[in-house]
């Protein structure tokens, strides 16, 4: 009996220690440079100007056209099936493998976990883009949680050019937690040298702001801090491109829909007063970049608009921005292609 009690005590102490470590580690919402993974062995080529960029939120492989999502007012937490996730992930891999953009900026890049039925989207991307340099930052991870409950997903930048340095810009966090885990909001950064321009290059940052904060208060603070960092980056001579999912409506759209207002609670217009002088926003108002997830996608029923695009510094010119209409087949976002070039004279506007 005594042995049983001792054994039970040891187990209780171990579980308490694990729980304490788990909640302490996962309750830390501040990102650091040590959280960034960078592999720069694939290419040493310098970039040119103009620069082609692809931006795409991949919905962790689980938000194809047949999915809804509970946080958006839907009925389900998980995708319809493992087969559906596999089809999404395979199609996404094929699409990015064929893309000729020099830099690919991705959000919601998930490793194998319960929300995508353990289909590893990040591995599929790494295989498809093996010839590129990679920067990755996990903005959500259930640290110390064993398989099969462990989850890890975040943002990635894949570049055909050299990545001179990788960085992360910590952003304000929400107070809420999922399974005791706070999301580490941040922008992951790749600095890419430009041919013939020693000491100056492209600074490309992935953006994924908060989505469900009341009155958009957190995402507005995030935006202000990100733009302050970006202004400093520009002032030291870099050509800055911030690309991703802003979770603000970044251009006015009026696509037909039958979605009730109750499912548009997350939607707010982009606060343009946050932009420093001469910074520019690029978005496509013709092809929407996101759909509502309160139900599976039905054209003309789901509300659609544009929240994905880019912001550039005054020494960068946006030549084109175009959404790619895939019918929201494989994720709840459409990819956006952009082409930018340097314009040193523009910095003196």
C-alpha positions in Angstrom: 0.0 0.0 0.0 2.8 2.3 0.9 4.5 1.7 -2.5 1.2 2.6 -4.2 0.9 5.8 -2.3 4.5 6.7 -3.0 4.1 5.9 -6.7 0.9 8.0 -6.8 2.6 10.9 -5.1 5.5 10.8 -7.6 3.1 10.8 -10.5 1.1 13.7 -9.0 4.3 15.7 -8.5 5.4 15.0 -12.0 2.1 16.0 -13.4 2.0 19.2 -11.4 5.5 20.0 -12.5 4.6 19.4 -16.2 1.4 21.5 -15.8 3.3 24.3 -14.3 5.9 24.3 -17.0 3.3 23.9 -19.7 1.2 26.9 -18.6 4.3 29.0 -17.9 6.0 28.3 -21.2 2.8 28.6 -23.3 1.6 31.7 -21.4 4.5 33.7 -22.7 3.2 35.6 -25.7 6.4 37.5 -26.6 8.3 36.3 -29.7 12.0 36.5 -29.9 14.7 36.1 -32.6 15.5 32.6 -31.2 12.0 31.5 -32.3 12.9 32.0 -36.0 14.1 29.1 -38.1 16.3 30.1 -41.1 17.8 27.9 -43.8 19.9 29.9 -46.2 21.8 27.1 -47.9 19.8 26.7 -51.0 20.7 29.8 -52.9 23.3 32.7 -52.7 21.9 34.7 -55.6 21.2 38.3 -55.1 17.8 39.7 -56.0 17.1 42.3 -58.6 14.5 45.0 -59.1 11.6 44.6 -59.9 10.8 41.8 -57.4 7.9 39.4 -57.8 6.1 38.3 -54.6 3.3 35.8 -53.9 1.3 36.2 -50.7 -1.1 33.5 -49.5 -2.8 32.5 -46.2 -3.1 28.7 -46.4 -5.7 28.1 -43.7 -3.5 25.3 -42.2 -4.6 23.0 -45.0 -8.0 22.6 -43.4 -10.2 25.4 -44.8 -11.0 24.4 -48.3 -14.4 25.3 -50.0 -16.3 22.6 -48.1 -15.2 23.8 -44.7 -16.8 26.1 -42.1 -15.1 27.2 -38.9 -16.6 27.6 -35.4 -14.7 30.9 -34.6 -16.3 32.5 -37.7 -19.8 31.4 -36.7 -19.7 28.0 -38.3 -20.6 24.7 -36.7 -17.3 22.8 -37.0 -13.8 22.9 -35.4 -12.3 20.4 -37.8 -12.2 20.0 -41.6 -14.7 17.6 -43.2 -12.2 14.7 -43.5 -8.6 13.7 -43.7 -9.0 13.1 -47.4 -10.2 16.7 -47.9 -7.1 18.0 -46.0 -4.8 15.8 -48.2 -6.4 17.2 -51.3 -6.0 20.8 -50.1 -2.3 20.3 -49.1 -1.4 18.5 -52.3 -3.0 21.2 -54.5 -1.3 24.0 -52.5 2.0 22.2 -52.9 1.6 21.9 -56.6 0.5 25.5 -57.0 3.4 27.0 -55.1 5.9 24.7 -56.8 4.8 26.1 -60.2 4.9 29.7 -59.1 7.7 31.8 -60.6 7.6 34.6 -57.9 11.1 35.2 -56.5 9.7 35.5 -52.9 6.7 33.5 -51.5 5.2 34.8 -48.3 2.8 32.4 -46.5 0.6 32.5 -43.4 -1.0 29.6 -41.4 1.7 27.1 -42.4 0.8 24.1 -40.2 2.7 21.1 -39.2 0.9 17.8 -38.5 -1.7 18.2 -35.7 -5.3 17.5 -34.8 -6.7 20.6 -36.6 -5.5 19.2 -40.0 -5.8 15.5 -39.2 -2.0 15.2 -38.9 -1.4 16.1 -42.6 1.9 18.1 -42.5 1.4 21.1 -44.7 4.8 22.6 -43.9 6.6 19.4 -45.0 4.7 19.5 -48.3 5.8 23.1 -48.8 9.4 22.3 -47.9 9.5 19.5 -50.5 7.8 21.7 -53.2 10.1 24.6 -52.5 13.3 22.8 -51.7 15.4 24.9 -54.1 14.6 28.1 -52.1 15.9 29.5 -48.9 13.4 29.5 -46.0 12.5 31.5 -43.0 9.9 30.2 -40.6 8.3 31.4 -37.4 5.8 29.4 -35.3 3.3 31.9 -34.0 1.2 29.2 -32.4 2.7 26.1 -30.7 1.5 23.8 -27.9 4.9 23.5 -26.3 5.4 20.4 -24.1 2.2 18.9 -25.4 3.0 15.4 -26.7 1.8 13.9 -30.0 -0.9 13.5 -31.1 -2.1 16.7 -29.5 0.9 18.8 -30.3 0.2 21.7 -32.7 2.6 24.0 -34.4 1.9 26.5 -37.2 3.0 29.9 -38.3 4.4 32.1 -41.1 7.0 31.3 -43.7 9.0 33.1 -46.4 10.6 31.1 -49.2 13.1 33.0 -51.4 15.0 32.1 -54.6 17.5 34.6 -53.5 20.0 34.8 -50.6 18.6 35.6 -47.2 21.2 37.8 -45.6 19.5 37.8 -42.2 16.3 36.7 -40.6 14.4 38.5 -37.8 11.1 38.7 -36.0 9.1 41.8 -35.0 7.2 41.1 -31.7 3.7 42.5 -31.7 1.1 43.0 -28.9 -0.8 39.9 -28.0 -4.4 39.2 -27.1 -5.3 38.2 -23.6 -7.1 35.1 -24.7 -5.5 31.6 -24.8 -6.4 28.3 -26.6 -5.7 25.2 -24.4 -3.6 27.5 -22.2 -1.5 28.7 -25.2 -1.2 32.3 -26.1 -0.4 33.1 -29.7 2.9 34.8 -30.2 2.0 37.6 -32.6 4.9 38.8 -34.7 6.1 39.5 -38.2 8.8 37.2 -39.5 11.4 39.0 -41.6 13.8 38.1 -44.4 16.5 40.6 -45.5 17.5 39.9 -49.1 20.5 41.6 -50.7 20.1 43.4 -54.1 22.6 43.0 -56.8 24.9 45.9 -57.1 23.7 47.7 -54.0 26.0 47.0 -51.1 24.6 47.9 -47.7 21.0 48.0 -48.9 18.5 45.4 -49.8 14.9 44.2 -49.7 13.3 43.8 -46.3 10.3 41.4 -46.8 8.1 40.8 -43.7 5.2 38.4 -43.4 2.1 39.9 -41.7 -0.7 38.2 -39.9 -2.6 40.4 -37.5 -5.2 39.5 -34.9 -8.6 38.6 -36.3 -11.2 38.4 -33.5 -10.2 41.2 -31.1 -13.2 43.4 -30.1 -13.3 46.7 -32.0 -10.0 45.8 -33.7 -8.2 47.2 -30.8 -5.3 44.7 -30.6 -4.7 44.5 -34.4 -4.6 48.4 -34.5 -1.9 48.4 -31.8 -0.1 45.7 -33.7 -0.3 47.7 -36.9 1.0 50.8 -35.3 4.0 49.0 -33.8 4.8 47.2 -37.0 4.7 50.5 -39.0 7.0 52.1 -36.4 9.5 49.3 -36.9 9.1 49.4 -40.7 9.8 53.2 -40.7 13.1 52.6 -38.9 14.0 49.9 -41.3 13.3 52.3 -44.2 15.3 55.1 -42.6 18.4 52.9 -42.4 18.2 52.4 -46.2 16.2 49.2 -46.7 13.5 48.7 -49.4 10.6 47.5 -47.2 7.7 45.3 -48.3 5.2 44.2 -45.7 3.0 41.4 -47.2 0.3 39.2 -45.8 -3.1 38.9 -44.1 -3.9 42.2 -42.5 -7.3 41.2 -41.1 -8.5 44.7 -42.1 -10.4 45.4 -45.2 -7.6 47.1 -47.2 -9.7 48.2 -50.2 -13.4 48.8 -50.7 -15.3 46.0 -52.3 -19.0 45.3 -53.0 -19.3 41.7 -54.1 -22.8 40.2 -54.0 -23.6 38.0 -51.0 -26.4 36.9 -48.7 -24.3 36.7 -45.5 -26.0 38.0 -42.4 -24.3 40.9 -40.6 -23.8 38.8 -37.5 -21.1 36.9 -39.4 -19.2 40.1 -40.3 -18.3 40.9 -36.7 -14.5 40.6 -37.5 -14.5 43.0 -40.4 -13.1 46.6 -40.0 -11.7 49.0 -42.5 -8.0 49.6 -42.7 -7.0 52.6 -40.5 -5.1 54.6 -43.2 -4.0 57.2 -40.6 -1.6 54.6 -39.3 0.5 54.7 -42.5 3.6 57.0 -42.3 3.9 59.7 -44.9 4.4 58.4 -48.5 4.0 54.7 -47.6 1.6 52.9 -50.0 -0.9 50.1 -49.7 -1.4 47.6 -52.6 -4.5 45.5 -52.9 -6.8 44.0 -55.6 -10.4 45.1 -55.4 -11.5 42.9 -58.4 -10.5 39.5 -57.1 -11.4 39.0 -53.4 -8.8 37.5 -51.1 -10.9 36.1 -48.4 -14.3 34.5 -47.7 -16.4 34.1 -44.6 -16.2 30.7 -42.9 -19.7 30.7 -41.3 -20.6 28.0 -43.9 -18.9 26.1 -46.7 -18.2 28.3 -49.7 -21.2 29.1 -52.0 -20.5 31.7 -54.7 -22.9 34.7 -54.2 -23.8 33.6 -50.6 -20.5 33.9 -48.6 -19.3 37.4 -48.0 -16.0 38.0 -49.8 -13.6 41.0 -49.6 -9.9 41.8 -49.7 -7.7 41.7 -46.6 -4.5 40.3 -48.1 -2.0 42.5 -49.9 1.1 44.6 -49.2 2.4 47.9 -47.8 5.7 49.4 -49.2 8.1 52.1 -48.1 8.4 55.4 -49.9 11.5 54.1 -51.9 9.5 51.2 -53.4 7.0 51.4 -56.3 4.1 48.9 -56.7 4.0 48.0 -60.3 1.1 45.5 -60.0 -1.1 43.7 -57.5 -3.4 40.9 -58.6 -5.5 38.3 -56.8 -5.6 34.8 -58.2 -9.2 33.5 -58.4 -9.1 29.8 -57.3 -12.7 29.7 -56.2 -11.5 29.3 -52.6 -11.0 25.6 -53.5 -8.2 24.8 -51.2 -8.1 27.5 -48.5 -10.4 30.4 -47.4 -7.9 32.9 -48.9 -6.9 33.6 -52.5 -3.2 34.1 -53.3 -2.1 37.6 -54.3 0.7 38.2 -56.7 2.6 41.5 -56.6 5.5 43.1 -58.5 7.5 45.9 -56.9 10.6 47.9 -57.8 13.0 50.2 -56.1 12.7 53.9 -56.7 15.4 55.8 -54.9 14.1 59.2 -56.0 10.8 58.3 -54.3 12.4 58.5 -50.9 12.7 62.3 -51.4 9.0 62.9 -52.1 
